[in-house]
Structures are given as C-alpha cells and as structure tokens.
Amino acid sequence: MSRTVLYGGRIFDGTGSPIADGDVAFEDGRIVAVGTGLDGDDGVDVAGCTLLPGLFDCHVHVTSSGTDFLRRLQRPFSYQFYEAVRNLAATLDCGITTVRDAGGADLGIQHAVDDGLIEGPRLRIAITILSQTAGHGDGWLPSGMLAPLQLSHPGRPPGIVDGPEEMRKRVREIVRAGANVIKVCTSGGVLSPRDNPRHAHFRPDELAALMAEATAAGLPVMAHAQATDGIKAAVRAGVRSIEHGIYLDDEAIAMMLEAGTWLVPTLIAPVSVVEAAKNGAQLPDGVVAKAEAVIDAHNASFAAAVAAGVKVAMGTDSGVGPHGSNLRELALMAAGGMTPQEVLVATTSSAAELLEVHADSGTLAPGKLADIVVLAGDPVDFAHFKDNIRAVYSGGRLVRGQV
C-alpha cells in the first residue's frame, strides 16, 4: 500500500509533551514515522491544524439512546441494535476511535464493527451489568412490573445475581459471551428508581468470587461505584476502575492511590439526566431528584481526586446523554482542576492504558495504529472542539471529513 504523509501541521502526540510542529506518515494502517520533513507517496496538507491520536471514551452504552423511560418501554426489542449503528457513527464524528461499552453491546456488535459491516469506533465490551437484587440493575417497579435497563438475550446474560455461587457462574457466562471487561455495580445509582446512590451493594464474599473468576479469565473489572462505601469495597476487591465516583472521601482517594485504581468520572451523566427531564423525557419517580442531588458532590469528588493525583481516564456514560455530545466532558474535566494537557492525555494515552490497548493506540508513534484526529483551531478550546474536527482516520482510513 502507499505511504501517506499528513504534513505541515502541529502534533499533540498523546504523551503530554508540548505541542510541536511535525508530520505523521502511515502505511498499511499503522504509523511509520513522526517528525518533520517526512515524505511519502501521498501527501495531505494539514497546515493550521493539530494532529492528535484517536480519542477514547471509556464509558458508553451504544445500545441505549437516552433516559426517556416511556419511550424505551415502547421500542421493539431489536430496535436497540439499529440505534447502536447510529450511535456508533455519532461517536466516530467526535474523533473517538475507541470506546469501552459499559453494558449493552454484545459480541455481534463488536464483530460487526471489526468486520466493517457497520461503521464505528473499536469496541471493548462488558456486555452485562452485574447487580444485586434491589441494585442499580434491578428494574423492579412498585406495580410489580420489571423494566430493567437491559433485557437479557442469547448474547447478553442476565445481570441480577445474589450470593457468591450465583456470581461465580454469571461471570463465567459473561466471559463465555465474549466480554473484554466485567462490569459490577457496588452501589446504587441515579437512573435506577428503587435504590440509593449512597448505599453500597454486594458483600465481600460476592465480590471475591467475581474477582477470582475475572482474574482467572484474564479480564479487568470496572465498578459502577457512587457510594463512598461502595467505592471502598470495589477498591479493596481489586477492581481496575471506579466509574462515576460521586461520593469520594479522603480515605477512598488514598485507597485508590495506593492500589493504582483508575477513575472514570462521567461528569456529564447526571447533567444529561437533568437536561433530558427539562426537555420532556419521562423518568421514574425520584430519578431527577437524585440526579440534581449528586451533581455538586460529583464535581467536588472529582476535583479532590485530581488534586490528589488519582489516575483519570475520560468517560461520559453516553447513552444516558446523547451520543455525539461526548466531548462536552472535556470542559467539565478542565473545570474540575485538570490542565488542558491533562484532559487530552486522559482522553488519549491514559485511556489507552486503562483499556490495556496502549501497545496499539493512544499516542502518535511508529508502530501504533494510524488513528488520527485532524483538528483546526486551538486544540484546548474544548467548547468548540467537536466543531473544529476536520478529519478522522481509523487505522489509516479516512472515516470522517476531509482536509
């Protein structure tokens, strides 16, 4: 294949090094050189633009499209898979070339992207969200009806488990279904109507069984953890990342630092719930009040974690909010105390490290996949970041825009 050079621009390589003038050359889907004065068979003038590694979102739900409860109940079961096609495309529009789906996408969706049947970012998938009875994934309503966040199907094992033996078997079923990561809820949440975000869920013996099976399968564990005690339980158990982390305290932060646990903050998620309600979304009783109640605590916890040096990777919980608005998270991370450079690192190389794909992605360097975002304007102007995207390359293939 021909060697293509993007020349005449500037480079943010994803490592946190200062932005500098440079070119990127790629061939056969991978970067072959980064520097100045590079030549190739084909040249693309990117003067006035900055080249960045393909971006990451470490917490999405591609089969979910908003929080409107009544709308979701009236959709045919298979509709979610067609919505996923649209949602994946909208994510790619943001320059996001890799995502971790935190529950919903199954192996079929992942393979459809890998095989080029549908267009979207590369997927790491959790498939099923593990929850205790009366937990974040339990869709029981006072009427006696069940309306879970996700229905099980042959490629998506059910998520409600109680006791270590049920947990052990269910993790094995999720591994069998093709998961790249195991997702567990160690606290209540905002969107689940019958629990409390301040309450910890699952006992130590249940989490120990989960971790034993995930470790045996060589898979990391991500924990939906909003309650202080739920965060600490997850860290003690050995999870790789805390998702949301709304009620962090000093002890929880110290535990995360000692264990090297990551934080995926999803600051935009409760904001999106409140906005959806204002725009007419019909939600179960109490959900909007919970979302409004957590926003300030969420921001304060994130700022404390950043100040302490907790490792952060960008994630949005898109699916709660609209897919395609993922990059709103960047400004919220900066408002929480991260420097603009740190925000970009959290969205590139740090995210790649969390997802354990850093050998292939996350930085602009020889040997890496040619996942490249061409950005006009100021690369730390997060308010206009998406509007400034001129082109997106995935594995050396132009998938969005033109230069």
Beta strands, then each sheet from edge to edge (+ up, - down):
strand 1: 4-11
strand 2: 20-27
strand 3: 30-35
strand 4: 42-45
strand 5: 49-53
strand 6: 55-60
strand 7: 96-101
strand 8: 122-125
strand 9: 129-130
strand 10: 182-185
strand 11: 221-225
strand 12: 241-244
strand 13: 262-264
strand 14: 311-312
strand 15: 372-376
strand 16: 389-394
strand 17: 397-401
sheet 1: 3+ 2- 1+ 4+
sheet 2: 3+ 2- 1+ 5+ 15- 16+ 17-
sheet 3: 6+ 7+ 8+
sheet 4: 9+ 10+ 11+ 12+ 13+ 14+
end
